[in-house]
Every structure is written in structure tokens, then in C-alpha cells.
Amino acid sequence: MNKITASEVNKLRKHTGAGMMDCKNALVDSNGDFDLAIEILRKKGQKVAAKRADRESSEGVAIALSNDENTSAIGIVLACETDFVAKNEDFISLATSIAKIALYCKTKDELLKSKFGELSVEEKLIEQTGVIGEKIQLNDFQRIDASFVGVYIHAGNKISSLVGFNEKFEGDSIAAKDISMQIAAMNPLALNEDSIDSETIEKELDIIKGQLKDEGKPENMIEKIAEGKMKRFYKDNTLVNQSFIKDSKISVSQYLSNYSSNIYITSFGRVSIG
């Protein structure tokens, strides 16, 4: 058997991200065959992934990126099992690399099938499961396209948000950051009243009316009271109607009108851990 050198081990480590001992053992088992050693490490990843398939991936990082033209933005969640791994720089770097690939994808499935070096993203996650020893998976993928987009990553990489506007305008970067922070903090259900599906509205109305009946409100007053409570529901849960986090005296739409009456939000997204 050929003697395995430190430079060969280091080369394999750089190529796969696996630990030094794993790389050395793979090279020993492959009798120094570099490509076979890579295959051995990948199979190890598959075995670890299979063993940990039923584990809960409740930690990880939420990353948001926009393209150079600020016309497309994506948010992804790369999940793992422990906060220790989630805070690791290599794990964050892996998530960021996947996010950069995601900018060219329309769906989560397309992203998983996209190339990551010689592997697909899906295969890379399996490989890294073997390297890290924890279940790693892509838990969320969101994308928006607009005339101007902005993103925000909350400290600690636990929440990321994205927002799109109908056009570029003076101060658009500042507005995008402010509203992305709003989205991260307040987690709106929808953009506006028209964006909430009828099933959600009916469910909320049923809950409100049930509560009013339990409180003993007169039957002839329930509809009117429920109507008022629904207005509050829309205010709390639709982005444009929410109180602006930096000035609760105005709504998000009123804040945006300070830039121009022609500017409006076309779409938004939010990804988070858990």
C-alpha cells in the first residue's frame, strides 16, 4: 500500500470538507486512490443521513440574498440539529454558498437539483451530513422578483426577510431595509386585505363570533362588533396596514408614501428557524 502523505489528506479535506482523520482513513481504505476516497466519504454521508433521518432539525441559519441588479431576492433556511453547528462558520459558509446558487433558481426542487461543484445541492447536503455528523436539510426557500428588492438578515441568522417594490426610487435601499426589518419583527400574514385567502378570513370570523357569543354579547350586535375586530385583524396582520415599528403613529403604507405616492410593495417573504 502506498504511504498516505499529509498533503494528500489535506487535498481531500479541502475538496470534501471532511475531517482530517476521516480523509486519512478514506485514503487508506482506497489505497491512495483520490476519486475512490471521495466516493467512500460520500457513502459515509449517505449512511449517516439514513441513520439520522428521523432526527429533528430545529436549528440552523436563515439567509437572504439579492442579485447585483436588486431585481431578485431569495431566502433559505439551512437546518441542522444543534445550535453549536448552526453557529459554526463553515456551516454558515455552506448556507451562504447554497443561497448564492438559489438566486438562479425558481423553486426549492430546482435548487436541490442544481450543481454544487461536482455534486448537486442535495448530494452536497448528504455529504456534509457525513462530515458534520448531524441531519442537514433545506427547510425553506422563498423568492421574489420586482423592479427593486431588498433583504434583511436579523442578528444571529435566525430570521431573514425580503421585500419588493414596483420601481426604483431615491432612498429605495433605506426603505427596503426598514420594511424588511418590519417583516422580520412583525411577521405579517399577508401584504394587504385582498391577499388573505377567504378560508383564513372565514376561520377568523368564526373564532371572533364564537368568542363574542361566549361573552354573552347580544345576537343583533355580534356582526357589527365582529366587523370592527376584523378591521383590527387586518391592521395587525397585513404588512401595509401594520403600525410602522420605527414610528407607531403611522402605518407602513404611510411611511412609504413619504418617499412617493407612486411607490408600493409588490411582494415580500420571510424565512426563519423553527
N, C-alpha and C positions, 0 to 999 in steps of 0.2 A: 504494500500500500504506500502511495506517495505521502510524504510528510506534509501536513497541512500547515501553511505559514500564516503568520498574523496578518499579512497584507491580504491574503485570500479571504480570511474570516472577515476582515474589515470591509472588503469589497462587497461580500454577500450581505453584510449588515446594512451598508448604505443602500443596497438595491432593494432589500425587503423590509428594513426597519426592525428585523428580529433581533433578539438579544445576542450577545457575543457567544454564550455557551450554546444556544440553540443553533447558531450559524456554524460553530465549530463541529457540533455533533452531526449536523446535516452534511457537512463536507466529508466528515469521517465515514458516515453511512453511504455516501455516494462515491467514495474513493477519490475525492477531489474533483468530481465532475460538477462544474458550476451549475449548469442547467438542471441537472438531476437534483442537486441540493435545493434549488429553488422549488422544484416540484415537491420535494419532501416537506419543506416548510409550509407550502400551500395545503398539502394534505393534512398536516398537523392542525392548520387553521380550520379546516373542514370538520375535523374530529372534535375540536374544542367547541366550535359553533353548534354542532349536533348535541353535545353534552349539555350546553347551556341554553338550549332553545327555549326551555320553559322558565328561564330566569326573567325577572322584571328589569327592564332598562328604564329607570326613572330619573336618572341623572344625565348629564351631557351638556351640550352647548347649543345655543340658538344664534345663528349667524345670518346677517343680512348684507347684501352687496348690490351695487348698481353698476351698470356698464359705464364706459367712459363718456358716452353721449348723454347720460342721465335720462334715458328713454325706456329702460327696462330695469327691473329690480326683482331680486329673489330673496326669500327667507327659507332657511332649512334648519331642522333640528337633527343633530347627530347625537344619538343617545348611547349611554353606557350604564353600567350598574352602580358605580360608586362616584362620589364627589371627588375622591382622590384622583381618579383617572380623568374626570371632566376638567380638572384644573391643570392637568399636565400639558406643557407647551407643545409636545409632539401631537397630542390628541387635538388640541385647538388648531394646530397647523394642518392636520389631516382634514378637519371640518372646513377650514378656510379653502383648502385646495379643492374640495368637493363643491363648495359654494361657487367657486370660480367656473367650474365645469357647468354648474347648474344654470349659469347665465345664458347658456346656449341651448337650454332645454325648455320644453313647454310643459312637461309633466314629470311626476316622480318616477314613473316607469321608464321614461326616456332617459332620465338621469342615471338610474341604476344600470341601464344597458350601455351608457356612454363609456368611452375609453378613459382609463386612468393608467397612463403608461402602457404596459403590455397587457394589463388586465381590464376588465370592466369595473365600474364603481362597485357593483355588487360583489364581484370577486375580491376586490381590494378590501372591502369590509370584512369578508370571511377571513382573508389573510391576516388582517390586523386583529381579528378576534383571537387568532392563534398567538400573535405577538404579544398582545396585552393580557390575554387570559380572561377577558370579560366579554359578555354579549354586546356587540356593537350593531346598531341598526339606524337606518334613516327613518325617523319618526314623522317628519312633516316636510312638506315642500309647498311653497306658495310663490306665485309670480304675478307681477303686474306690469303692464306696458302703458305708457302715457307720453304726452308731449314733454313732461318733466316729472321725474321721480326723485324721491329722497328716501334715505333709510336711517335707522337709529338702532344701535345695539346698547342695551342697558348694561351698566357695570356688572361684571361677573358673568356675562354671556348667557343669562338665564331667559331673557326676553329680547326679541328683536321685532322691529316693525318697519313697514314701508308704506309710502303714500304717493299717489299720482295726481297731477294737476292737468287741466285742459290745455295749458300753454305755459311757455317760459315767461318769466316776468322779473322785474327788478326786485331783488330780495327773495327770490324763489328758494334759495338754499336755506335761508334763515327760517322762512315759513315752513319748509319741508321738515326741518329738524324739530321745530316747535310742535307741529301737528303729529309727527312720528312719535315724539315723546308723549303726547296726549294719548295716542293709540296704545302705546306700551303701558301707560299708567292706568287708563280708564277702561281698556278692553271693550270698545263698543261692539254691540251685536250686529249693527248694520250701518250703512252710510247715512240713510235717511228713512223716513216713514215708508216710502214706496219700496224700499229694499228689503223690508221684513216680510217673510212669507206669511200667507194667510193662516197657515196651521199654527204658527207661533203666536200670531195675534189672537186667534180663537182660544188657544190654550190659556194665554194670559188673561183674557176677558173672563173665562170660566173660573179661573183662580180668584180674580178680583170679586166677581159676583158671589162666589161661594163664601168668601171672607165677609162680605157685606151682609149676607143672609145670616151668617153665624153671629154677627154683631147685632142682629135684630133690626137692621135698617128697614124702613117701610118699602114694600114692593114697588110703589109708584116712584120712589126716589133712587132705586138701585141703578137704573140705566144712566141717569144723569151723573150720579156720583162715579160710576164706573167709567164714564166718558172722561171725567176730569182726571181720574187715576191713570187712564191710558195716555193722556197727554204727558203726565209725569213719566210714564214708562218710556215714551218716545224721547223725552228730553234726556233721560238718564242713559239710554241705550243706543241712541243714534249719534254718530260722530258729529255731524254738522250742528246738532242741537244741544250737545253736551256743553256744560259750563267749561270755559277755557281754563286749563289748570294754572296758567300764569296770571289770570285775572278773572275771578269767578263772576264778575258783574256782566261779562259778555259771553256770548256763545262762540263756538269755533267758527261758525259761518260769519259772525260779526267781526271776529279777529281777522279773518281772511279778507273781508271787504275793505279793511284798512289799506290793503295793497292795491286792489282794484275791484270794482263791482262786476267785472267780466271774468274774474278768476273763480274757479270752483274745483272741488275734489272729484276726480273721476273714479278712483278706486283706492283701496287700502288693504293691507294684510298685517297679520300678527302671528308670530310663532313663539312658543315658549316651552320650557321644560315642565314635564308633569301634566 
